């Protein structure tokens, strides 16, 4: 019985080690947000909070844009590369949320 309780506790601890990150980012005209070579799979959610479409680039088979005020959800596999680009001449705002077991580094260029 003690071993069963220990296994249940360990399972709950493993599940609770997920990192949840949320941030609103501003992309200037022609700027990109790049998520490169993730160490673990990443559950990604992006909301385009502007009135202009956002272009997505990846070596994965997925949609290639997020229309204004829409949400894009995707599960990035390990070691994937993903870019969000502002193709317009206006500033855009996106809300980025991800969940995974390790920190995901991204940069804006």
N, C-alpha and C positions, 0 to 999 in steps of 0.2 A: 504494500500500500504506500509506503514512504517513497519508493522508487517511482511509482505512478504520479504522485504529487510533484516530485522533483522534475519529471519529464514535462508535465503540464506547465510548471513554472518556467522551465527553460524555453519551452515553445513560446510562451507569452513574452519573455524577454527578447527572444530573437525577433519577434514581430515588432516589438516596440522600438527596436534599434533603427527603424527607418528614419531617414532625414527628410523633412518636409521644408522646402524653401519657397518663399513667395516674395516677389518684388516687382514693382512697376518700374519699367525702364523707358527712357526717352531716346529715340533714335533720330539723329539729325539726318538731313537729306544725304542720300547715297551711303549711309553708314550701315554696318552689319553687326549683328550679335552672333558670335561663333561659339558653339559647344563642340569641342574636339576630343576625340578618342576617350569616351567615357570608360571608366574602369568597371562599372557594373551596368546592368540594364536600368533605364531611367523612364519613369512614367512622367510624361511631359504634358503640360496644359498651357496654352498660350491664348490670351484674349487680345484681340486687336481692338483697342479702345479709341481709335481714331476714325476719321472719315475717308481714309485712303487704304487701299489694299497693301498687304505685306507679302513679299515674295519669300518662299522657302526654297532652300537648296540642300540636297542631300544625295548620297549615292543609293539611298533606299527608295523603294517604290512607295510614294505617298503623294498627296496633293501638293501642288506647287505654289499655292497662295492662300492667304487668309483674308477674306473680304471684311469690310468695315463692320465693327461691332459683332464679330463672330468669334467662336471659341474653337480652337484646334486641339485635339487630344491625340496623343500617339505614345507608343511604347518604343523607345529607342533601345536597340540591342547594344550589348557590350562592344566597345571599340568603334562606335559609330561617330560620324562627323555630321554636324547639322548647322546650317546658317539661316538666319532671319535677316532679310535685307529690306531697307527702306528705299524703293526705287523712285520715289517722288521728290519734288522740290519742297515739300512741307515736312515739318517735324511730326513724327508719329509717336504714339504712346502704346506700349504693350504691357500686359500683365503676365509675368512669367511665373509658373509654379511647377516644381518638380518634386518627385518622391523617389528615393533610392536608398541604398544601404551605405554609400560613400558620397562624400562631397563632390559635386560636379563643378569644375572650373569653367567659366566662360569669359569671353572678352568682347569688348566693343571696339570695332575699328572703323 
